[in-house]
């Protein structure tokens, strides 16, 4: 669990309207959100995986043909 020590700013009606956290806490939260997004994308990819695989060189060749672009070859 992330340790966060927020400070609240109230509006003129006394309702919480803003939250202040330290930069370090903010960066930690952002990093955790990025990790969760990675996990979500991984889980989605696993769910959609059909087991089909192609060689990377074949992928590049197909990509070249589709886009009409030149890519450097793999040595």
N, C-alpha and C positions, 0 to 999 in steps of 0.2 A: 504494500500500500504506500502511496506517495504521501509524505508528510507535507501538508500545506497549512500555512498560518495566515488566512485571509484577514484583511481589514475591510470593513464595509463603510460605504459612504451613503448616508440617507438623504433622500430628497426633502423638499420642504414639508411634505406630509408625514415624514418619519419612516417612509418605506425604504428598504434597501434598494439603491439604484445603481451602485457601482461596487466592484470588488477590486482590491489592490493586493497583489501578491509580489513576491520578490522575483527578480529576473531569473534566478536559479530555479525557483519553483516553476515558473512559466516554461523554461527550457526543458525541465524534467517532464512536465505535462505534455509538451509538444513531442518529445522523444517517445513517450509512451503511446501517444496517439499514432505516431508513425509506425511503431512496432505493431499496434493493433491492426492498422491498415494492411501491413505486410502479411499478418496472419490471416486476415480476411481474404486477401488475394490468393494466398497459398491454398486455403481451404476451397476456394472457388475453382482454382485450377485443378486441384485433386478431384473434385466432384465432376469436372468436365473432361477429365483425362480418359481418352479412349484406348490408350496403350500404343497408339500408332507412333512410330518414330522414323525420322529421316536423318541422313547424314547432313552435317552442317554444310559441306561442300555442295550437296544437292540443293539445300535451301538457298544458298547464294546463287546458284545457277538459275533456279526458278525465279528468284527475286530479280536477277538481271533481265531475264526474259520478260517478266511482267512490267518492269519499270523502264526498260530500254536504257538503263544506266550501266556504266562500267564500275565495277568494284575491283579492288585489288585482290589478286589471287592469294591463296594460302600456300605457303611453302612447306 
